[in-house]
Amino acid sequence: MEPLASDSDKYRSFLDAEEWRFGAPPNYDAVNKLFEEGRTKIWPPGSLEEEVQNLVKTWEMEMFHKVRPEDVKTCDVKNFRISVNGRKPLSLQEVAKIGGGYNNFLQTSLPEKLRCYDPAEETNDSSQKIFTTTFPRGFAVEILQVYSGPPVILYKFRHWGFMEGPFKGHAPTGEKAEFIGIAIFELNQESKIVKVEFFFDRGELLAGLIKGGSSESSTSEMPSGCPFSKTT
């Protein structure tokens, strides 16, 4: 597996594209700062853990920001499939149909009345606004452990951010919200990702976002953009 990094971002590569989902290349300065201040592991340069961490960050950047399949470098786009918590694997086109990455990651079988975040009611744009508002400094990711290397990469990860904005009518707490999970990346002979599986408890994240009291005014202003432009 080739090391990933670029001159424009120390943790991500392939920050080039003909078309960006939000009109311009993402800037990760804020989330890189959040990551460096809050990470629990510092992996040696050139280690498998560092390479996997950079691959994950680069992959997430491409999934959330690149529009044209031919601009995506980390994946075999034609054969790529992703599943979350054992659900049916989806192609990139199928993920787009259900409203993008956030809706895919937060799928649930809970009854509608018990959902503090309902993917069925959110679009790609509305979900972006929700999480940008909630995590104005971004939502960082680090690799905690790598259990196996390529072509099948099994790793443990941690995502975190500070709830400094409202979430679906719940007032900001300023507290850290985070969750830990397991993921599997399967690479083909060209080191392109063909299969991704994530396993985590969505409630571990969402429980931290509904601790604040309900506030009708908290969602009156929701800036546009994507938290992953300064996250992951």
N, C-alpha and C positions, 0 to 999 in steps of 0.2 A: 504494500500500500504506500503510495507516494505521499510525502508530507504536504500538508495544505497550509498555506498562508500567503499573503500578498503584501506588496508595498503599501497599499492603501488601508489594510486592516491586518493586524498581527494574528488574528484568529480565523480569518475567513479568506477563501480564495474565490476566483471566478466572479469578482464584482464588476462584470461587464455584461451588457445586454443591449439589444436593439430597442427593446421596449420594457419599461418598468411599470408595475401595477399602479404605483402611486406617482408616476410621472418623472421620477428621478432615482438615482441609486440610493439605497438606504445609508444612513449614517449611524454607526454603532458606537460613537464616542461615549455617550451616556451609559449605555449598558456595559460597555467594556470597563468603565470605572466602577459600576456597581458590582460586576463580576470580580474584579481584582480586589475590591474591598471586602467582599463577602464570601469568597471561595474558601473551602476547607482543605483543598488539595492544590499543590503546585507541582505539576508533573515535569520531570527532567526533559529538556529539549531533545527531540528525536525519539522519545519513548513511545511505545505503543499507545499508552494512555493519552499522551499529548496529540498524537495523530488522530485517534478516535474522536477526541474532544473537538479538534478543528474540523474534522469531517462532519460531525453532528451540527456544529454551528454553521458551516457552509451549506449543508443540505437544507437546514431550516430557512436560511436566507433565500435560497433559490425557490423553495416551495411557497414562501409567502410573498415574494417580490417579483419573480420573473413571470412574464406573460407567455412568451413564445417557447414551445417545447424545445426548439432547436438551441435555445440559449442555456438550457439546463445541462450542466456538465457532470454533476454528481450521480445522475440516474440514467438508467436505460429507460427512457420515458415510455416507450411503446410497451414494454413488459412489466413496468413498475406496478406494484400493488402494496397497499398499506392497510393494516388492520389494527384496531384498538380494543384491548380487553377481550380478545377472542371473537370479535364480531366478524362479519363477512369481509374479506379483503376487497378493497376498492381501488379502481384505477384513478389516475389524476382527474380524468373527466368526470367520474362519479363523485369524487370529493367536491369538485366545483359545483355539481348539481345540488348538493346538500348545503351549500353555503360556505365552502372553504374549510381551512384547517381547524379553526376554533370549533366549528360545529361538528366536525369529524371527531376531534379529540374529546368533546364533551357530550357525545351521544349517551343516552340513558334510557332505561326501561322503567323508570319511576313514573307513577301516575302524574298527569299534567299538573294537578293542583299542588304537588309536592316539589315541583321543579323551580329552584331559584334561578336557574338559567335553562331555558328551553330552546334547544337547537332548532326545533320545528318552527319557532317563531322568529328566528333571526336570519338575516341575510349576511353575505360576506361583508358588506359595508357596515351594517349595524353592529356586527360582532367586533369589527375592528375598532369602531368608536367606543364601544363599551370597555374593552380592555385597555385601550389607549388612555381613557379617562381614569380608570382604576389604578394603572401603574404608569404614572407620568415619567418615571425614571427608567422604565423598562422592566423586563422579566428575564432574568439571567439563567443560564444553564451551565452546570459543570458535570464532569464525569467523576463519579466516586470510585468506581472500580471497573476494570475490564476483565471478564472471565475467560474470553477466548478471542483470538485474533482472526483476521480474514482467512478464508472467504466468508465465514459466518462469525460475525462480531456480536458477542453478548456482553452487555454492559449495564451498570447501575448508574442512574443519573439523579440529579437534584435540580429543580427549577424553583426560583424564588424572586420576590419583588416586594416593594413596600406599598401598602394600600393607602396612597396619599390622595386618591380621588374617589368619588362615589362609585358604587356598583349596583345597578338595577334598583335604584331608590334607597340603597343602604349607605349611610354616611361613612366617610373615610375614617379609619382608625389610626392610620399612621404606622400600624404594626406590620411586621413581616408576614407575608403569606407564602407558603411553600408546599411542595409535595415531592416525594421520592418515588421513583419507579424503575422498572426494568425494560430494556429494549433489545431487539435483535435486528441487526442489519445483515442482509445476505447480498454478497457481491458476486458479479459474474466474472468471467475470465479477463475482461477489460477493466476490472475494478470499479465497475458501475453498480450502483445499488439497484437491485431488482425486487427486493422484498423487505418491508419494514413491519415489525410488530411491536406495539407498545402495551405495557401492562402497568396500570397505576389506579389509584382510587381517586376519582374526580372529586369526591366529597372532601378529601383531604385539603384540596385547594379551595373549593367553594365555601366550606365552613368558615374559613377565615375571612371571607368577603361579605358575610351577612351578619357579622358580630355587631356592626354599628347600627344605631337606631334608624328606623325608616325615615326618609326625608324626601318629601315630594319635590323639593326644589333642587335636590342633589343631581338630578339628571337633566336639568333645564339647559345646561350648556355642555355639550359633548364634542370636543374637538375632533376634526377629521384626521385621518392618518392611520398608521398601523403600529401597535406597540412593538412588533418584531422589527421595525426599522431601527429600534433602539433596544432590542431585547435579544434574548437567546444568545 
